[in-house]
């Protein structure tokens, strides 16, 4: 049985799989291209069906899930973006050495730029998520930390940030006095 919003005919996506329960609500169903299921950035379009209004979600007693960005995925997308730009640079170098003609350069460069736009869009969407907690960040990178270790990391991070803020304020506050002592204005 097809969902109510399924596309049929020649315009239907051929490589789409449904992620979620088969008998679940259509509003919570996510459609991802096959290449996206393994975490790869293929540049394909990800279709997410919109949930009902937040008041309807609140009436059902469900708390809307927090969308957290994955720092690991952002890192991988940045590496892929860098590789695409390097590939584009190499295409230009090949053209300058007369290895390829202008028509092939235009075709290959258009493909590179399409990949670059897709990766940039995926990175932009990934960055829209909320800042992950320390536990989520550690789990994302594959670390299995205890609650005590997470609290210790948070405490060290807080102390580091406080010392940076203090040092910055102190350096900007006393800089003019040091200049006057040196005889420069």
Secondary structure, 3 states (H helix, E strand, C coil): CCCCCCCCCCCCCCCEEEECCCCCCHHHCEEEEHHHCCCCCCCCCCEECCCCCHHHHHHCCCCCCCCECCHHHHHHHHHHHHHHHHHHHHHHHHHHCCCCCHHHHHHHHHHHHHHHHHHHHHHHHHHCCECCCHHHHHHHCCCCCCHHHHHHHHHHHHHHHHHHHHHHHHHHHHHHHHHHHCCCC
